[in-house]
């Protein structure tokens, strides 16, 4: 039986993630926009060398999170990454 890393937010069964990349110069602005939506999602760095980020959110907020990403996709050149 494996161990669960409780410091990693993905240990909760109702938590979903989206992994993506954006240009480094745009990360701070993107983070500010995401954080302006109270309790929508949490943004974390997944791979700092490749500028990969991960959004963590409640499964029942997936429609809203995807809508936000879609609305920002062109402005921030968001590229989703499969894992």
Buried (B, 14 or more C-beta within 10 A) or exposed (E): EEEEEEEEBEEEEEBBBBBBBBEEEBBEEBBEBBEEEEEBBBBEEBEEEEBBBBBBBBEEBEEBBEEBBEEBBEEBEBEEBEE
